[in-house]
Amino acid sequence: MENVFRILVINPGSTSTKISIYENEAELFRKDIGHSTEEIYAFKIATDQFVFRKQAIISFLEEIRFDLRRLNAIVARGGALPPLKAGAYRINQRMLESLIHRPRADHASNIAALIAFEMTRELGIPSYIYDGISVDQLTDIARISGSPEIPRLSIIHALNSRSMAQKYAQSIKKPYSEGTFITAHLGGGITLSVHHLGQMIDVISDDEGPFSPERAGKVPCVPLVDLCYSRKYDHITMKKMFRGKGGLLAYLGTTSALEVEERIATGDQEALLIYEAMAYQVAKGIGELATVVKGKVDGIILTGGIAYSEMLTRWITERVEFIAPVVIMPGENEMGALALGALRVLRKEETAHEYDL
């Protein structure tokens, strides 16, 4: 008889906390808990939200009367850690110290491992992360930035990007390990990656490419340095201006793509310009990554929550379809990818790495 494993999945995003309960491959429950910008901006940094986010999760589990003692493991979205290998890592105290004291970026996912570890410690079961946002498979040449003091980092939506590239490869009957794909994850933050022969050999992180609903993306360096030394803003405020309060929010006062499209439909020309500019920058990023593999691309994948927008994806597609076929795979497969990763570890089909950085 097959072993039955029950896994809680925790995936905090910029303005939501997604949780699921899986029994082997089947999802039993799912809840996307929305958080208002006012609630989120009440905290200075992501890890300050620990109690707030944990309580939201506990409240849902109490609401559905789920007995936590039935769980075999908890798997969390991996945060902004030092460079990681692809796959699973067991959450330990050293990982928590890195997320609290030395995160590579202030990111909502930094909270996930903290919550998972706290809950599993009480339950006496293991906790894991899987394909964290700092999975690093960059080639040596891709790490060069132009300043020795600022090497390029791999911080992207690795979990969903790898999952969708693998899914698309399967759909065209080409092994992921033998193909070349470009993914654009369109969400609260926008990141892009090029997958070549099973490795993400180059990426565009959310601070070096397109702006997004709440992030400024790549901005001109000299004015940025001047602004940093203008004494108008402190360090935390400056970071928040570019990660959290940039992009659509800074230009249009909202992070909602749906609201922006409604404004466009009523004739708002500023909303039209800014929204199309976001698509324009995504297309530029795809073109940039296509040069890495000399234009030999098997497919371009548009994924993430905003990929549901026919308007945005049409604008992007029109600019990049000359490179390779464009496929729209909206939403994200992150919950399933996390659950199945942990399930493979529990079944001993995969071994979790031990975090020791």
C-alpha positions in Angstrom: 0.0 0.0 0.0 1.3 3.4 -1.0 2.4 5.7 1.9 0.2 8.8 2.3 2.1 12.0 2.9 0.3 15.3 3.9 2.2 18.4 3.2 1.5 22.1 4.0 2.7 24.5 1.4 3.5 28.2 2.4 4.1 30.8 -0.3 4.1 34.5 0.8 4.0 37.0 -2.0 4.2 40.8 -1.9 0.5 41.3 -1.2 -0.8 37.7 -0.5 0.0 34.6 1.4 -0.8 31.4 -0.5 -1.2 28.2 1.4 -2.2 24.7 0.3 -2.5 21.2 1.9 -1.5 18.3 -0.3 -2.1 14.6 0.2 0.5 13.1 -2.0 -0.1 14.6 -5.5 -3.7 15.8 -4.7 -4.4 19.3 -3.4 -7.0 19.0 -0.6 -7.3 22.7 0.4 -6.0 26.0 -1.0 -6.3 29.6 0.3 -5.0 32.8 -1.2 -5.0 35.3 1.7 -4.9 38.8 0.3 -3.2 41.6 2.2 -3.9 45.3 1.6 -1.0 47.6 0.8 -1.8 49.5 4.1 -1.3 46.2 6.1 2.0 45.4 4.3 3.5 48.9 4.4 2.9 49.0 8.2 6.1 46.9 8.4 9.6 48.2 7.6 11.0 44.9 6.2 9.5 41.6 5.2 10.7 39.5 8.2 8.9 42.0 10.5 5.7 40.4 9.1 6.3 37.0 10.7 3.6 37.2 13.4 1.1 38.8 11.0 1.6 36.2 8.3 1.8 33.2 10.6 -1.5 34.2 12.3 -3.2 34.4 8.9 -2.1 30.9 8.1 -3.2 29.5 11.5 -6.6 31.2 11.2 -7.3 29.5 7.9 -6.2 26.1 9.3 -8.5 26.6 12.3 -11.3 27.7 9.9 -11.2 24.4 8.0 -10.6 22.5 11.2 -7.5 20.8 9.9 -5.5 18.9 12.6 -1.8 19.9 12.1 -0.8 16.6 13.7 -1.8 14.9 10.4 1.0 16.7 8.6 4.2 14.9 7.5 6.1 18.0 6.4 5.9 21.7 5.6 7.5 23.1 2.5 8.1 26.9 2.0 9.0 29.1 -0.8 12.8 29.8 -0.6 13.9 33.3 0.3 16.7 35.6 -0.7 19.5 33.4 0.5 23.1 33.1 -0.8 23.4 31.1 -4.1 21.7 27.8 -3.9 21.6 24.6 -5.9 18.3 23.6 -7.5 16.1 21.3 -5.5 15.3 20.9 -1.9 17.0 22.2 1.2 16.1 21.3 4.8 15.3 24.4 6.8 17.7 24.8 9.7 18.8 27.4 12.2 21.6 28.7 9.9 19.2 29.3 7.1 16.9 31.3 9.5 19.9 33.4 10.6 20.8 34.2 6.9 17.2 35.3 6.2 16.9 37.4 9.3 20.4 39.0 9.4 21.9 38.6 5.9 19.2 38.4 3.2 20.4 39.2 -0.3 17.2 41.3 -0.8 14.1 42.3 1.3 11.6 39.9 -0.2 8.3 38.5 1.1 9.5 34.9 0.6 12.1 35.5 3.4 9.2 34.9 5.9 8.2 31.5 4.6 11.0 29.4 6.0 10.7 31.2 9.4 7.0 30.3 9.6 7.6 26.7 8.4 10.4 26.1 10.8 8.5 27.4 13.8 5.4 25.3 13.0 7.4 22.1 12.4 9.5 22.5 15.5 6.2 22.4 17.5 5.0 19.3 15.5 8.3 17.4 15.3 8.2 17.0 11.5 10.7 18.2 8.8 10.5 21.5 6.9 12.0 22.3 3.5 12.4 25.0 0.8 12.4 24.0 -2.8 13.9 25.9 -5.8 14.4 29.1 -3.8 14.5 32.5 -5.5 18.4 32.4 -5.3 18.9 29.2 -7.3 22.1 30.1 -9.1 23.2 28.4 -12.3 24.7 31.5 -14.0 27.7 31.0 -16.3 30.9 32.9 -15.3 30.5 35.5 -18.1 26.9 36.2 -16.9 28.1 37.3 -13.5 30.1 40.3 -14.8 28.2 43.5 -14.1 30.7 46.3 -15.1 31.6 47.0 -11.5 33.8 44.5 -9.6 32.1 45.5 -6.3 28.6 44.7 -7.7 28.6 41.2 -9.2 25.3 40.2 -10.9 23.1 38.0 -8.7 20.6 35.3 -9.6 17.4 36.3 -7.7 14.4 35.4 -9.7 11.1 33.4 -9.6 13.1 30.2 -10.1 10.4 27.8 -8.9 7.7 28.8 -11.4 10.2 29.6 -14.2 11.8 26.2 -14.1 8.5 24.4 -13.6 6.9 26.2 -16.6 9.9 25.7 -18.8 9.9 22.0 -18.0 6.1 21.8 -18.6 6.5 23.6 -22.0 9.4 21.3 -23.0 7.2 18.3 -22.3 4.4 19.7 -24.4 6.6 20.0 -27.5 8.1 16.6 -26.7 11.6 17.9 -26.2 13.6 17.1 -23.0 14.1 20.2 -20.8 17.8 19.2 -20.6 18.1 19.4 -24.4 16.1 22.6 -25.2 16.5 26.4 -24.9 13.7 28.5 -23.4 13.1 32.0 -22.2 10.6 32.6 -19.4 9.1 35.9 -18.3 7.4 35.7 -14.9 4.9 38.6 -14.7 3.8 39.3 -11.2 4.2 41.9 -8.4 7.9 41.6 -9.5 9.0 40.7 -13.0 11.9 38.5 -13.7 13.2 36.7 -16.8 15.5 33.7 -17.4 17.0 31.8 -20.2 17.1 28.0 -19.8 19.7 26.2 -21.9 20.3 22.4 -21.7 18.6 22.2 -18.3 20.4 25.2 -16.7 19.3 28.8 -16.1 22.4 30.2 -17.6 21.4 33.9 -17.3 18.6 35.9 -15.7 17.2 39.4 -15.4 16.3 40.0 -11.7 13.6 42.4 -10.7 16.0 45.2 -10.0 17.8 45.1 -13.4 15.1 44.8 -15.9 11.4 45.7 -16.5 9.5 47.7 -14.0 6.5 45.9 -12.5 3.3 46.7 -10.5 5.4 47.6 -7.5 9.1 47.6 -8.5 11.0 50.2 -10.4 13.3 47.8 -12.2 16.4 49.1 -13.9 16.8 52.9 -13.6 19.6 55.2 -14.8 22.6 54.8 -12.4 23.9 58.4 -12.1 20.5 60.0 -11.2 20.0 57.1 -8.7 23.3 57.8 -7.0 22.5 61.5 -6.9 19.1 60.7 -5.3 20.7 58.5 -2.7 23.0 61.4 -1.6 20.3 64.0 -1.8 19.5 63.6 1.9 15.8 63.5 1.0 15.4 59.9 2.0 16.9 57.4 4.4 18.2 54.0 3.4 15.0 52.0 4.1 12.8 54.6 2.3 15.1 54.5 -0.7 14.9 50.7 -0.9 11.1 50.8 -0.5 10.8 53.4 -3.3 12.3 50.9 -5.8 11.1 47.6 -4.3 7.5 48.0 -3.0 6.5 51.5 -4.1 7.9 51.7 -7.6 6.5 50.7 -11.0 2.8 51.0 -11.6 2.2 52.1 -8.0 4.6 55.0 -8.4 3.2 56.1 -11.7 -0.5 55.3 -11.4 -1.2 54.8 -7.6 -2.2 51.2 -7.9 -0.6 47.7 -8.2 -3.7 46.2 -9.8 -3.3 45.4 -13.5 -7.0 45.0 -13.7 -7.6 48.5 -12.4 -5.1 49.9 -14.9 -6.9 48.2 -17.8 -10.2 49.5 -16.6 -8.7 53.0 -16.6 -7.4 52.4 -20.2 -10.9 51.4 -21.3 -12.2 54.7 -20.1 -9.7 56.6 -22.2 -6.9 57.2 -19.6 -3.9 58.0 -21.8 -1.4 58.0 -19.0 -2.4 54.6 -17.9 -2.1 53.4 -21.5 1.4 54.8 -21.9 2.7 53.4 -18.6 1.1 49.9 -19.0 2.4 49.6 -22.6 5.8 50.7 -21.4 5.9 47.8 -18.9 5.2 45.4 -21.8 7.8 47.2 -23.9 10.4 46.7 -21.2 9.5 43.0 -20.8 10.0 42.5 -24.6 13.4 44.3 -24.4 14.4 41.8 -21.6 13.4 38.8 -23.7 15.4 40.2 -26.6 18.4 40.7 -24.4 18.3 37.1 -23.2 17.8 35.8 -26.7 21.3 37.2 -27.6 22.8 35.0 -24.9 21.9 31.9 -26.9 22.5 33.6 -30.3 18.8 33.7 -31.0 18.4 30.0 -31.0 15.3 29.7 -28.8 12.7 26.8 -28.8 10.0 28.8 -27.0 9.2 32.0 -25.1 7.0 31.5 -22.0 4.9 34.3 -20.5 3.8 33.2 -17.0 2.8 34.6 -13.6 -0.4 36.3 -12.5 -0.3 39.2 -15.0 0.0 36.8 -17.9 -3.8 36.5 -17.7 -3.9 40.0 -19.2 -4.6 39.6 -22.9 -3.6 43.2 -23.5 -0.2 43.0 -21.9 0.7 39.6 -23.4 -0.4 40.7 -26.9 1.9 43.7 -26.7 4.8 41.6 -25.6 4.1 38.9 -28.2 4.0 41.3 -31.1 7.5 42.5 -30.2 9.2 39.1 -29.6 7.4 36.4 -31.7 10.1 36.9 -34.5 12.5 35.2 -32.1 10.6 32.1 -31.2 7.0 30.8 -30.7 5.4 32.5 -27.7 3.2 30.5 -25.3 1.0 32.0 -22.6 1.0 29.9 -19.4 -0.8 32.3 -16.9 -0.8 31.9 -13.2 1.9 30.0 -11.4 2.5 26.4 -10.7 4.5 27.3 -7.5 2.2 25.5 -5.0 2.2 22.2 -6.9 6.0 22.5 -7.6 6.7 23.0 -3.9 4.5 20.2 -2.8 5.8 17.7 -5.4 9.4 18.6 -4.5 8.8 17.9 -0.8 6.9 14.7 -1.7 9.9 13.4 -3.7 12.1 14.0 -0.6 9.6 12.2 1.7 9.5 9.3 -0.8 13.3 9.2 -0.8 13.3 9.8 -4.6 15.4 13.0 -4.0 17.7 14.0 -1.2 17.4 17.4 0.5 20.6 19.5 0.6 21.8 20.6 4.0 22.1 24.4 4.3 25.5 25.4 5.7 26.2 28.9 4.3 
